[in-house]
């Protein structure tokens, strides 16, 4: 008889760490002050800030706000141990993740593109004359109520966002811009692309905005300009034909422009921000950007702290786990009662215990090294492969008694399992079974008797009215196995009279 003993039970108990003597609040503060935790929080906050800025520009921030609200509800439910809400979240989380990927497919693509894009070096200083001329031209177009769209591409490519238009490689000038947006010009309804100090295209069609930022009272030019500003980092200037006003679109935002100097300054600031012009010696950060960064950091700290608290909450729970048996040696077979489930009493962090409840482990029983006779298996943590920090307190039953018996090879006849009787006055004339016997390995023990025959799957005579050939499978106890490792298919031929 062999006994499996938990080697960890006799191991020396390690000395407690410093944080184990602290209270919950002191322990959380101790972890916050470590450099790994600081780096973890900074990366989370950077990701939140980057995600928020991208979704804000794309006009889908309301959906993100709804997701954050749902996440806060889950955190509160988890902290208050609300079983109903936890069950709902655990059962819909996988489907919800797939749904979010589908909903945010354009946004995720945009975020990934920005994450791996490599910005080119600063281009040669283009000067400010172009932007002064642009401001003057736009104001004059607005005074004449002549609609226009001017696009200044940023770092991100816009080729896959625009369509149509005509190629042009001309030096910008007020008369040229006037002639392009003249109502008699074939491309006056499209946009002009200004890149590297040149008018590169005109009559270009821009993507329409999919957000609800703009009022329906605004025309097609405004919605097209917002569409490009949401999907790229381009700056778009629009002159309203009806209102005679100039508007600037960048990063998914619309700002009114009142004077030529205001337009010029906005264009220069944009070009400096993109590295196309030399920056001023004083680098300024907008208060709104600082506020967004601070909010992202606060949310990251709350999120990280809630996860840490959840991991530190120690709970105890009883879970049913299944038993997996490995194959015994070739000359032995497992006989008698074979338990298939054990209840384990676990203690550990709530998050780990919840994961085990959703994906319960299985107890591994290795029969390959056992010997003939009754074996006592003591269930320990070595059989379970529990996560680090989860402790096995007790099991029910605490041990398993398994019997292994020697096997002998025996040729047993195959008998068809006949059920019922033939219809009417028909009688069975003859039954032929092919093959008529099979070589099996049978355990020899007091618990199991050696059978005298092997049965086939049932054959119901009610459905037989003529001579019939049937194909059946073999039915045998799990402890009886064919020597050839595979049960043969059996052909049963029934002759009636």
C-alpha positions in Angstrom: 0.0 0.0 0.0 1.3 3.4 -1.0 0.4 6.7 0.7 0.7 10.2 -0.9 1.6 12.8 1.7 1.6 16.6 1.2 5.3 17.6 1.4 4.4 21.2 2.0 2.8 20.4 5.4 6.2 19.7 6.9 8.0 22.6 5.2 9.3 25.4 7.4 7.1 28.5 7.6 8.7 31.5 6.1 9.1 34.6 8.2 6.3 37.1 7.6 7.1 40.1 5.3 7.0 43.7 6.6 3.6 44.5 5.0 1.9 41.5 6.8 2.2 43.4 10.1 0.4 46.4 8.7 -3.3 47.3 8.6 -5.2 47.4 5.2 -4.7 51.1 4.7 -1.0 51.0 5.7 -0.4 48.0 3.5 -2.1 49.7 0.5 0.0 52.9 1.0 3.2 50.7 1.3 2.4 49.1 -2.1 1.6 52.5 -3.7 5.1 53.8 -2.8 6.9 51.0 -4.6 8.4 51.8 -8.0 6.6 48.9 -9.7 3.3 50.2 -8.5 4.1 53.7 -9.6 5.1 52.5 -13.1 2.0 50.4 -13.3 -0.3 53.4 -12.4 1.6 55.7 -14.8 1.2 53.3 -17.7 -2.5 52.9 -16.9 -3.1 56.6 -16.7 -1.2 57.2 -19.9 -3.4 54.6 -21.7 -6.6 56.2 -20.3 -5.4 59.7 -21.3 -4.5 58.5 -24.8 -7.8 56.6 -25.2 -9.9 59.5 -24.0 -8.2 62.0 -26.3 -8.7 59.7 -29.3 -12.3 59.0 -28.5 -13.0 62.6 -27.8 -11.7 63.6 -31.2 -13.7 60.8 -32.8 -16.9 61.9 -31.1 -17.5 58.6 -29.2 -16.6 59.7 -25.7 -20.2 59.2 -24.5 -19.9 55.5 -25.1 -16.7 55.4 -23.2 -18.4 57.3 -20.3 -21.1 54.6 -20.3 -18.5 51.9 -20.1 -16.7 53.6 -17.2 -20.0 53.9 -15.4 -20.7 50.2 -15.9 -17.1 49.4 -14.6 -17.7 51.5 -11.5 -21.0 49.7 -10.8 -19.1 46.4 -11.1 -16.3 47.5 -8.7 -18.9 48.6 -6.1 -20.8 45.4 -6.5 -17.6 43.4 -6.1 -16.7 45.4 -3.0 -20.2 45.0 -1.5 -20.4 41.3 -2.5 -23.6 41.7 -4.5 -23.9 38.2 -5.9 -26.6 39.1 -8.5 -24.6 41.9 -10.2 -21.4 39.8 -10.0 -23.2 36.9 -11.8 -24.5 39.1 -14.5 -21.1 40.7 -15.1 -19.3 37.3 -15.1 -21.7 35.8 -17.6 -21.9 38.7 -20.1 -18.3 39.9 -19.9 -17.0 37.7 -22.7 -19.8 38.7 -25.0 -19.5 42.3 -24.0 -15.8 42.4 -24.8 -16.6 41.0 -28.3 -19.3 43.6 -28.7 -17.0 46.5 -27.7 -14.4 45.4 -30.2 -17.1 45.5 -32.9 -18.5 48.8 -31.8 -15.1 50.5 -31.4 -13.5 48.9 -34.5 -12.8 52.3 -36.2 -11.5 53.8 -33.0 -9.3 50.8 -32.1 -7.8 50.9 -35.6 -7.1 54.6 -35.2 -5.5 54.1 -31.7 -3.3 51.3 -33.0 -2.3 53.3 -36.0 -1.2 56.2 -33.8 0.5 53.9 -31.3 2.9 52.5 -34.0 3.2 55.5 -36.2 6.7 57.1 -36.4 6.6 60.8 -36.8 9.0 62.2 -39.3 11.6 64.8 -38.3 10.8 68.5 -38.4 10.4 69.7 -41.9 12.2 72.7 -43.3 10.8 76.0 -41.9 8.1 77.1 -44.3 7.8 80.7 -42.9 4.6 82.5 -42.0 3.8 84.3 -45.3 1.6 81.4 -46.4 -0.5 81.6 -43.3 -0.9 85.4 -43.4 -2.0 85.1 -47.0 -4.4 82.3 -46.1 -6.0 84.4 -43.3 -6.5 87.4 -45.6 -8.0 85.2 -48.3 -10.4 83.5 -46.0 -11.7 86.8 -44.5 -12.2 88.2 -48.0 -14.1 85.0 -49.1 -16.3 85.3 -46.0 -17.1 89.0 -46.8 -18.2 87.9 -50.3 -20.2 84.9 -48.9 -18.2 82.6 -51.0 -18.0 79.0 -49.5 -14.6 77.4 -49.2 -12.7 74.5 -47.5 -8.9 74.5 -47.0 -7.2 71.5 -45.5 -3.7 71.6 -43.8 -2.7 67.9 -43.3 -0.8 67.0 -40.1 1.4 64.1 -39.4 -1.2 61.4 -40.1 -1.8 60.4 -43.8 -5.2 61.5 -45.2 -5.0 59.7 -48.6 -7.3 56.9 -47.5 -9.8 59.4 -46.0 -10.4 61.7 -49.0 -11.6 60.9 -52.5 -12.0 62.6 -55.9 -10.4 65.9 -56.8 -7.8 67.1 -59.2 -4.0 67.2 -58.8 -2.4 70.6 -58.6 1.1 71.8 -57.8 0.8 75.5 -57.5 2.1 78.3 -55.3 -0.7 79.6 -53.1 -2.0 83.1 -53.8 -5.2 85.0 -53.1 -6.3 85.2 -56.8 -5.7 81.5 -57.3 -7.8 80.6 -54.2 -10.5 83.0 -55.3 -10.6 81.3 -58.8 -10.8 77.8 -57.3 -13.8 78.7 -55.1 -15.6 80.7 -57.7 -19.0 79.3 -58.2 -18.3 78.8 -61.9 -15.2 76.7 -61.1 -15.7 72.9 -61.5 -14.1 72.2 -58.1 -15.6 75.0 -56.0 -17.7 72.6 -53.9 -14.7 70.5 -52.9 -11.7 71.1 -50.6 -8.2 72.4 -51.4 -5.2 70.5 -49.9 -2.3 72.8 -48.9 0.8 70.7 -48.1 4.5 71.6 -48.0 3.7 75.2 -48.9 1.9 74.2 -52.1 -1.7 73.7 -53.4 -1.5 70.0 -54.1 -5.2 69.2 -54.9 -8.5 70.9 -55.3 -12.1 69.7 -55.7 -11.5 67.0 -53.0 -14.3 65.2 -51.2 -14.0 64.8 -47.4 -15.6 62.1 -45.2 -18.8 63.2 -43.5 -18.8 63.4 -39.7 -20.5 60.4 -37.9 -20.8 62.2 -34.6 -23.6 64.5 -33.3 -21.3 67.4 -32.3 -22.5 69.7 -35.1 -26.0 71.2 -35.4 -28.1 70.1 -38.4 -28.4 73.8 -39.3 -24.8 73.8 -40.4 -24.1 72.8 -44.0 -22.3 70.0 -45.8 -18.9 71.8 -45.7 -18.9 72.0 -41.9 -19.9 68.3 -41.5 -17.2 67.3 -44.0 -14.6 69.4 -42.3 -15.6 67.8 -38.9 -15.4 64.3 -40.4 -11.8 64.8 -41.5 -10.8 66.5 -38.2 -12.3 63.6 -36.2 -10.5 60.9 -38.3 -7.1 62.6 -38.7 -4.9 65.3 -37.1 -5.5 67.7 -40.0 -6.6 71.3 -39.6 -9.5 72.4 -41.8 -10.7 75.9 -42.4 -14.3 76.5 -43.6 -15.9 79.6 -45.0 -19.7 79.5 -44.7 -21.5 80.6 -47.8 -24.8 81.4 -46.0 -23.4 83.1 -42.9 -20.2 84.6 -44.2 -18.1 83.3 -41.2 -14.9 81.4 -40.9 -14.6 78.3 -38.7 -11.5 76.2 -37.7 -11.8 72.4 -37.3 -9.0 70.4 -35.5 -9.0 67.4 -33.2 -12.7 67.0 -33.5 -13.4 70.5 -32.3 -14.9 73.6 -34.1 -13.8 77.1 -33.3 -15.0 80.4 -34.8 -12.4 82.6 -36.4 -13.2 86.4 -36.5 -10.2 88.2 -37.9 -7.3 87.5 -40.4 -4.8 87.8 -37.5 -6.7 85.2 -35.5 -6.6 82.8 -38.4 -2.9 83.4 -39.0 -2.1 82.8 -35.4 -4.1 79.6 -35.2 -2.4 78.2 -38.4 1.1 79.1 -37.0 0.4 77.5 -33.7 -0.9 74.4 -35.4 2.2 74.1 -37.7 4.5 74.6 -34.7 2.7 71.9 -32.8 3.2 69.5 -35.7 6.9 70.5 -36.0 6.6 72.2 -39.4 7.7 75.5 -37.9 10.2 76.3 -35.1 8.6 76.4 -31.7 8.7 79.4 -29.4 11.2 79.2 -26.6 8.4 78.9 -24.1 6.5 75.7 -24.3 2.9 76.0 -23.1 0.5 73.3 -22.0 -3.2 74.0 -22.1 -5.0 73.9 -18.8 -7.6 71.5 -20.3 -4.8 69.0 -21.2 -3.4 69.2 -17.6 -6.9 68.6 -16.2 -7.4 65.6 -18.5 -4.0 64.2 -17.5 -4.8 64.6 -13.7 -8.2 63.0 -14.1 -6.6 60.0 -16.0 -4.1 59.7 -13.1 -6.8 59.8 -10.4 -8.9 57.1 -12.3 -5.8 55.0 -12.7 -5.0 55.2 -8.9 -8.6 54.3 -8.0 -8.7 51.4 -10.5 -5.3 50.1 -9.3 -6.3 50.5 -5.6 -9.6 48.7 -6.1 -7.9 45.8 -7.8 -5.3 45.6 -4.9 -8.0 45.7 -2.3 -10.0 43.0 -4.1 -6.9 40.8 -4.3 -6.1 41.4 -0.6 -9.7 40.5 0.6 -9.3 36.9 1.9 -12.4 34.6 1.6 -13.1 31.0 2.2 -15.2 28.9 -0.1 -16.2 25.2 -0.7 -15.9 24.2 -4.4 -16.6 20.9 -6.1 -13.8 19.7 -8.3 -13.6 16.7 -10.7 -11.0 13.9 -10.5 -8.8 13.0 -13.5 -7.2 9.5 -13.4 -4.2 8.6 -15.4 -3.8 5.2 -17.1 -2.5 2.5 -14.7 0.3 0.1 -15.6 -0.4 -2.4 -18.3 -0.6 -5.3 -15.9 -3.1 -3.6 -13.6 -6.6 -2.2 -13.7 -8.6 0.0 -11.5 -11.5 -1.9 -9.9 -14.3 -1.2 -7.5 -15.7 2.2 -6.6 -14.0 5.2 -8.4 -15.0 8.7 -7.1 -15.4 11.3 -9.8 -15.7 14.4 -7.6 -14.3 15.9 -4.4 -15.3 19.0 -2.5 -12.4 21.3 -1.5 -12.3 24.0 1.1 -10.1 26.8 -0.1 -8.9 30.1 1.4 -7.3 33.0 -0.5 -7.8 36.3 -2.3 -11.4 36.9 -3.4 -10.5 37.5 -7.1 -8.5 34.2 -7.3 -11.3 32.2 -5.5 -13.9 33.7 -7.9 -11.7 32.7 -10.9 -11.5 29.2 -9.5 -15.3 29.1 -9.1 -15.8 30.0 -12.7 -13.0 27.7 -14.0 -12.7 25.0 -11.3 -9.4 23.0 -11.3 -9.3 19.2 -11.4 -7.5 16.8 -9.1 -4.9 14.8 -10.8 -4.5 11.2 -9.6 -1.4 9.4 -11.1 -2.1 5.7 -11.4 1.0 4.9 -13.5 3.3 4.3 -10.6 0.9 2.4 -8.3 1.1 -1.3 -7.4 -1.4 -4.0 -6.9 -3.8 -3.7 -4.0 -5.7 -1.0 -2.1 -4.1 2.4 -2.4 -4.8 5.3 -0.1 -4.6 8.7 -1.8 -4.4 11.8 0.5 -5.6 14.8 -1.5 -3.2 17.7 -1.1 -2.5 21.0 -2.9 0.1 19.1 -5.1 -2.8 17.3 -6.8 -4.7 20.6 -7.5 -2.2 23.1 -8.9 -3.8 26.1 -7.1 -2.8 29.7 -7.8 -0.2 31.3 -5.7 -1.8 32.7 -2.5 -4.7 30.2 -2.5 -4.5 27.6 0.4 -6.2 24.2 0.5 -7.7 24.0 4.0 -9.6 20.7 3.8 -11.3 18.2 1.4 -14.3 16.0 1.6 -13.5 13.2 1.5 -9.9 13.8 2.8 -8.6 10.6 1.2 -9.5 8.2 -1.6 -9.2 4.4 -1.4 -8.5 2.9 -4.8 -8.1 -0.8 -5.7 -5.8 -2.0 -8.4 -6.0 -5.6 -9.5 -3.8 -7.8 -11.7 -5.2 -8.4 -15.2 -5.3 -11.7 -17.1 -6.0 -12.2 -20.8 -9.0 -14.2 -21.7 -10.9 -14.9 -24.9 -14.6 -14.2 -24.2 -17.5 -15.1 -26.5 -19.5 -12.2 -27.9 -23.3 -12.6 -27.2 -25.9 -10.4 -28.9 -28.2 -8.6 -26.5 -31.7 -9.5 -27.7 -34.6 -7.5 -26.5 -38.3 -8.1 -27.2 -39.8 -10.6 -29.6 -40.4 -10.8 -33.4 -43.7 -9.5 -34.7 -46.6 -11.9 -35.4 -45.7 -15.6 -35.7 -42.1 -15.1 -36.8 -39.4 -17.0 -35.0 -35.7 -16.9 -34.9 -34.1 -19.6 -37.0 -30.4 -18.7 -36.5 -28.2 -15.9 -35.1 -24.6 -15.6 -36.5 -22.1 -13.3 -34.7 -18.9 -12.1 -36.5 -16.5 -12.2 -34.8 -17.8 -14.6 -32.2 -15.2 -13.8 -29.5 -12.7 -11.2 -28.4 -9.4 -11.3 -26.4 -9.7 -9.0 -23.4 -7.7 -8.1 -20.3 -9.8 -8.8 -17.2 -8.9 -7.8 -13.6 -8.8 -10.6 -11.1 -10.1 -9.4 -7.7 -12.8 -10.1 -5.1 -14.7 -6.9 -6.1 -15.1 -7.9 -9.7 -16.0 -11.4 -11.1 -14.7 -12.5 -14.4 -17.5 -12.4 -16.9 -18.4 -15.4 -19.0 -19.3 -13.4 -22.1 -19.2 -9.9 -23.7 -22.5 -8.3 -24.8 -23.3 -6.2 -27.8 -25.5 -3.1 -27.8 -29.2 -3.9 -27.7 -31.0 -5.4 -30.7 -34.8 -4.8 -30.7 -36.7 -7.6 -32.4 -39.9 -5.6 -32.9 -38.4 -3.9 -35.9 -37.2 -7.1 -37.6 -39.6 -8.8 -40.1 -37.1 -10.5 -42.5 -33.6 -11.8 -42.5 -31.4 -8.9 -41.2 -27.8 -8.0 -40.9 -27.0 -5.6 -38.1 -23.8 -3.9 -36.9 -23.4 -3.4 -33.2 -20.9 -2.1 -30.7 -19.6 -4.0 -27.6 -20.6 -3.1 -24.1 -18.2 -3.9 -21.2 -17.2 -2.6 -17.8 -14.5 0.1 -17.8 -12.1 -2.2 -16.1 -12.4 -4.7 -19.0 -10.3 -3.6 -22.0 -9.5 -5.3 -25.3 -6.0 -6.5 -25.7 -5.9 -4.9 -29.2 -6.6 -1.5 -27.6 -9.8 -1.1 -29.7 -13.1 -2.9 -29.6 -14.0 -4.6 -32.9 -17.3 -3.8 -34.7 -19.6 -6.8 -34.5 -21.9 -8.1 -37.3 -25.0 -9.9 -36.2 -27.0 -11.8 -38.8 -30.5 -12.9 -37.8 -32.4 -15.5 -39.9 -36.2 -15.7 -39.3 -38.8 -18.3 -40.2 
